[in-house]
């Protein structure tokens, strides 16, 4: 049974979709803390000295959301879209900063280590974006699972809700996707050497 806040978020999303600009003002404080938590979780894995801060990332997400015209289904759909936007922002930012392909001087880190929230464990977002895009072409759902879990910080249950599959399916997809991504990232790093 959805909690009252989830119901209210869904109601405001529908109202916003229907053109009520005040709904966005009411929605913002309800989702801000969760978006901040997810952005902080993600930013903790960025390279040390990353100049994009958590609040700036959230502000950029909001700026892009204002121009999105979607049929908001529910709160889970909203957070999934936010995960996509965060992924694009961070990838575009990494590319614009001229990060060298395959991380340049960045320490090589596998996807399991990158999932641990630690500011001392940088990883190559551009390389991850490249292999994740290939995975999405091969198996869209597995790519979506990685995007939602890794970029969006969604739990297994939240990811299952967004994708309309069981948590067991999410866990299977997550395990297979991680193995595939790790292999491809390793293959790319080896070919760069």
Number of C-alpha atoms within 10 A of each C-alpha: 5 7 7 9 12 16 14 17 22 20 18 25 24 18 17 22 18 13 11 13 13 11 18 20 12 15 18 14 10 16 16 15 11 13 22 16 14 22 24 18 21 24 22 21 22 23 19 15 8 13 10 13 14 19 14 12 20 20 14 14 21 17 11 14 16 11 8 11 11 13 13 19 14 18 21 20 19 19 22 23 19 23 25 16 21 23 20 15 16 20 19 14 16 19 14 9 9 9 16 14 15 20 18 11 10 15 14 18 15 17 16 10 14 20 17 13 15 17 17 12 20 21 22 26 22 20 19 18 17 15 19 24 14 15 20 17 12 11 13 13 18 23 22 25 26 24 22 26 19 20 25 26 24 21 14 18 15 20 27 20 15 20 19 11 13 13 17 12 16 26 16 12 19 21 14 13 22 20 14 15 22 18 14 19 23 15 11 15 15 9 8 9 5
